[in-house]
Amino acid sequence: MGFQKTFKALSDRTRREILDLLKNGPLSAGEIGEHFDMTGASISHHLSVLKDAGLVDTEKRGTFIYYELNLTVMQEITAWIASLQGGN
């Protein structure tokens, strides 16, 4: 896993808010954008960074792309942090 890309993606508040929205299930870019006061291009950029970091996966449904959490990466991050806390 590329921790540098992952932590860079997580360092932005908007991207953390997007991940928080996705914990309830997949959403389209438009649905995500409804929660923010920014352009579609800005939302698209944030989603691209999250996808590049492996934090979200995409699935095309008709004419829409849906974004969902990549729980595998989240579990790897959690396990790594837990190993630091446990001294393993």
Buried (B, 14 or more C-beta within 10 A) or exposed (E): EEEEBBEBBBEEEBBEBBBEBBEEEBBBBEEBBEBBEEEEEEBEBBBEBBBBBBBBBBEEEEEEBBBBBBEEBBEBBEEEEEEEEEEE
